[in-house]
Amino acid sequence: MPSPADNSPLKAVLWDMDGTIVDTEPYWIAAERALVEAHGGTWSHEQAMQLVGQSLTFSAGLLQQAGVDLEIRDIIDTLTGAVISSVQRQVPWRPGARELLEELHLAGVRCALVTMSEGPLARQVVASLPRPYFEVLVTGDTVTQGKPHPEAYLTAVEWLQEADPDLALHHCIALEDSVPGVTAAVASGVATVAVPHIVPLPEDERYTLWNSLAGRTVTDLESLLLAGPALRGRAGHAASWGTAGD
């Protein structure tokens, strides 16, 4: 991988996976519905929306409340297995994600995957990409506290610092699509870009809203870091809030 320009403020991009790189939410919702119905219950769209971006342990608890008579671990394994099977048949890439990953790779900007999905699914998605873009993978089974807690993002930065002790939070940008994910990224102290997908996100000066990653470049990300916290969110609102829920 080439080295990034010495004057670039951007050293690393921390990527959420589900809903940001791949549109797996329909796979998760289908798996949740099938599991609940197999146990005699019903699963509504509103219930499914409560799980978007949450840790699998949290989600499994809500499925138990909906009537799934299984242990937390068994629920997680069943859901993950179903989603992996769906991904193996077809990887539903989100617009612009692979293109931005490639540009970051060519620019020498390091990438970390920060997902609440567990290792087997994350590795399946990563293996479907044309290059080994991700230097580290922080998955739901490698952290104690899932999103919206910032542990996963702080862990990603710590792991990246092992190869570059000079890397700091202000050199990083997180890309997220959900309320729990954005909350976790903001709480970690890294600059955050919210790209809403399934669930709309409100305006907030703590992060920048983009309606899509399509057409976005390394220069766009560098500009956000150069703008600083005071201007970052304001610029994002002006550019994208009108279509954030699309």
C-alpha positions, -999 to +999 in steps of 0.1 A: +000+000+000+014+035-009+021+058+020-003+087+024+008+122+017+027+137+046+005+167+047-028+147+047-047+149+080-064+115+072-045+084+083-074+059+088-110+053+080-131+032+104-159+014+085-192+001+098-202-029+078-240-037+078-258-009+061-226+009+052-205-014+031-232-041+025-270-039+026-275-069+048-303-055+069-330-073+048-311-105+054-311-099+091-347-090+092-357-121+072-337-143+096-352-126+126-388-131+113-382-167+104-368-174+139-396-157+157-423-174+135-406-208+141-413-202+178-449-192+172-445-155+174-448-125+151-421-100+141-431-066+128-412-040+108-412-017+138-396-044+160-370-051+134-361-014+132-352-015+169-324-039+162-306-020+134-271-012+144-274-028+178-252-055+193-262-091+186-266-097+224-291-069+227-309-080+196-311-116+209-326-103+241-354-086+222-360-118+202-364-137+234-390-112+245-408-118+212-411-155+220-379-172+208-372-199+234-335-202+229-304-191+247-287-158+236-258-177+221-281-200+201-301-170+187-269-153+176-255-184+159-288-190+141-292-155+128-255-152+118-257-186+100-287-175+080-272-142+070-239-158+060-258-182+038-276-152+021-243-133+016-227-164+001-255-164-025-253-126-032-233-098-016-255-067-016-229-039-019-239-004-009-234+024-035-199+039-035-184+017-008-161-004-029-150+025-050-141+045-019-123+016-004-102+013-036-094+050-036-084+049+001-062+019-007-044+036-035-039+067-014-023+047+014-051+054+039-055+026+063-089+010+069-105-008+099-138-027+100-158-019+131-190-041+131-213-056+156-216-087+133-194-115+145-161-127+129-175-154+105-199-129+087-173-101+087-147-124+072-172-136+046-178-100+035-141-090+035-132-121+015-157-110-012-137-078-018-111-077-045-082-066-022-074-070+016-085-034+023-089-039+060-059-039+083-079-048+114-114-063+120-132-053+152-162-075+154-190-080+179-174-110+195-141-092+201-155-064+224-172-065+258-196-037+251-213-033+217-225-001+200-237+024+210-208+021+235-175+035+219-154+004+229-153-010+193-141+023+178-115+028+205-103-007+201-099-002+163-077+029+169-056+011+195-050-018+171-041+006+143-017+024+167+003-008+171+018-002+136+018+036+139+021+050+174+017+085+160-018+078+148-044+096+170-082+100+171-080+132+152-064+114+122-095+091+118-130+092+103-158+068+110-184+059+084-217+048+099-254+043+090-273+038+122-281+056+154-262+032+177-233+032+153-231+070+150-235+073+188-206+049+193-183+067+168-190+102+181-185+090+217-151+076+208-139+110+197-133+103+160-148+125+133-180+108+121-199+107+088-234+094+090-248+078+058-284+069+067-299+039+051-327+019+068-334+044+096-332+082+090-308+102+112-314+136+127-293+167+121-266+170+147-235+192+148-214+163+162-214+145+128-217+151+091-246+137+071-241+123+036-269+108+016-246+083-001-210+072-004-214+072-042-191+098-058-174+105-024-136+107-025-105+107-002-104+145-008-140+148+007-128+130+038-097+150+042-117+182+038-139+172+068-108+168+090-093+200+078-126+218+085-124+210+122-153+200+146-170+234+146-175+235+108-177+197+100-214+191+109-226+224+095-211+217+061-225+182+060-260+194+069-260+220+041-249+193+016-270+164+024-298+167+050-324+172+023-320+136+011-307+119+042-338+098+046-340+088+009 
